[in-house]
Structures are given as structure tokens and as C-alpha cells.
Amino acid sequence: MDVEIIFKIAAIGILTAVIGQILKNSGKDDIATLSTLAGVIIVLIMILNLIAQLFETIRTMFSF
């Protein structure tokens, strides 16, 4: 596994934080919350794909 996944997750986190702060300062708290939630969901989907790949690798390793 490469380090690039960590950079992708960090970039999504930074982008989500910046967008959230901009929207909160402009008075759109509801949309800021939704954008933060969207960022969290995107990261969770990325992590779930990695976990699925891990289980697939483990399954193929131990199958005879």
C-alpha cells in the first residue's frame, strides 16, 4: 500500500475544513455541515474499499 492514500485522505480533510469554514463564515451553517458530512463519507468509502482489498488478499493467501 502506498503513502498516497494518506495524502488523499489528508487533502480531502483539508479541503473539507476550508469549505466548511468559508460556508460557516458566510452564514450557511447547514450547507457547511453537509459538506463536512460529504467529506467524511468519501473518506469512509475509500477506507472500506481498502478493507475489502485487505480481506480479499487474506482470503487468497490462505486458500489452498
Residue pairs with C-beta under 8 A, 6 or more apart in sequence:
1 50
5 46
5 50
8 46
9 43
9 46
12 39
12 42
12 43
13 39
13 43
15 39
16 35
16 36
16 38
16 39
16 40
19 32
19 35
20 32
20 33
20 35
20 36
21 32
23 29
23 31
23 32
23 35
24 32
